[in-house]
Amino acid sequence: MSYQRLLLLPCCALLLTACGEPSEADLKAAVEKSLLQANQVTSLVLGDKGKIEVVAVHKLGCDKKDGAYACTIQVETKLPVVGSQRKTQQVIIADGPEGWVLVE
């Protein structure tokens, strides 16, 4: 195998990872981004103790839907007064110019 072909393999792998459905890390980042405004409001009243923390996001599955993905996820959060919660929900997520975002 020539050196040129060896150099192409990692490049192809990188291109393929940019295609397709979002990863768990992409989903977690999108959920955190969507909570940013809520956290800013609660932080004004309660300080850092009012912040909703996303502990983990587990992807249960995604289906392509109208240029986006409908994903079933399990979100584990830590809330100020309530404590830890785990919730399964479906979200619509799209890949935008600034990364994956939840579509409301």
C-alpha positions as CSV (number, residue, x, y, z in Angstrom):
1,M,0.0,0.0,0.0
2,S,1.4,3.4,-0.9
3,Y,1.9,6.3,1.5
4,Q,-0.8,8.3,-0.2
5,R,-3.4,5.6,0.5
6,L,-2.3,5.4,4.1
7,L,-2.7,9.1,4.5
8,L,-6.2,8.9,2.9
9,L,-7.6,6.4,5.4
10,P,-7.6,8.8,8.5
11,C,-9.1,11.6,6.3
12,C,-11.9,9.4,5.1
13,A,-12.6,8.3,8.7
14,L,-12.8,11.9,9.8
15,L,-15.2,12.8,7.0
16,L,-17.5,9.9,7.8
17,T,-17.7,10.9,11.5
18,A,-19.1,14.3,10.4
19,C,-22.0,12.5,8.7
20,G,-25.0,10.9,10.3
21,E,-26.8,11.2,13.5
22,P,-25.6,13.0,16.6
23,S,-23.5,11.2,19.2
24,E,-24.2,11.2,23.0
25,A,-21.7,14.0,23.4
26,D,-23.5,16.1,20.7
27,L,-26.9,15.5,22.4
28,K,-25.5,16.4,25.9
29,A,-24.0,19.6,24.5
30,A,-27.3,20.5,22.8
31,V,-29.3,19.9,26.0
32,E,-26.8,22.0,28.0
33,K,-27.0,24.8,25.4
34,S,-30.8,24.7,25.6
35,L,-30.7,25.1,29.4
36,L,-28.3,28.0,29.3
37,Q,-31.0,30.7,29.3
38,A,-32.9,29.0,32.2
39,N,-29.8,28.7,34.2
40,Q,-29.0,32.4,33.7
41,V,-32.4,33.4,35.0
42,T,-32.3,31.1,38.1
43,S,-28.7,32.2,38.8
44,L,-29.9,35.8,39.1
45,V,-32.2,34.8,41.9
46,L,-30.4,31.9,43.6
47,G,-26.8,32.3,42.5
48,D,-24.8,29.3,41.5
49,K,-27.1,27.1,43.7
50,G,-29.9,27.6,41.2
51,K,-28.1,26.1,38.3
52,I,-29.5,23.0,36.6
53,E,-26.7,20.6,35.9
54,V,-26.8,18.0,33.2
55,V,-25.1,15.0,34.7
56,A,-25.4,12.6,31.7
57,V,-27.3,12.1,28.5
58,H,-27.8,8.6,27.1
59,K,-28.9,8.1,23.5
60,L,-31.5,5.4,23.2
61,G,-32.0,5.8,19.4
62,C,-32.4,8.4,16.6
63,D,-34.5,8.4,13.4
64,K,-34.0,10.9,10.5
65,K,-36.9,13.3,10.3
66,D,-37.2,16.2,7.8
67,G,-33.6,17.2,7.7
68,A,-33.1,16.7,11.4
69,Y,-33.2,13.7,13.9
70,A,-35.9,12.6,16.3
71,C,-33.9,11.1,19.2
72,T,-35.1,9.3,22.3
73,I,-32.7,10.2,25.1
74,Q,-32.4,9.6,28.8
75,V,-31.3,12.8,30.6
76,E,-29.9,12.8,34.1
77,T,-30.0,16.2,35.8
78,K,-29.2,17.6,39.2
79,L,-31.7,20.3,40.3
80,P,-31.2,22.8,43.1
81,V,-34.1,21.8,45.4
82,V,-35.3,18.5,43.9
83,G,-31.9,16.7,43.6
84,S,-31.1,14.2,40.9
85,Q,-33.7,13.3,38.3
86,R,-33.6,10.9,35.4
87,K,-36.1,11.4,32.6
88,T,-36.6,9.7,29.2
89,Q,-37.8,12.1,26.5
90,Q,-37.8,12.6,22.7
91,V,-36.1,15.6,21.2
92,I,-35.7,17.0,17.7
93,I,-32.1,17.9,17.0
94,A,-30.6,19.5,13.9
95,D,-27.0,20.1,12.8
96,G,-26.6,23.9,12.4
97,P,-23.6,26.2,11.6
98,E,-22.7,26.2,15.3
99,G,-23.1,22.5,15.9
100,W,-26.1,20.4,17.0
101,V,-29.1,22.3,18.4
102,L,-32.4,21.3,19.8
103,V,-35.4,22.3,17.7
104,E,-38.4,23.5,19.6
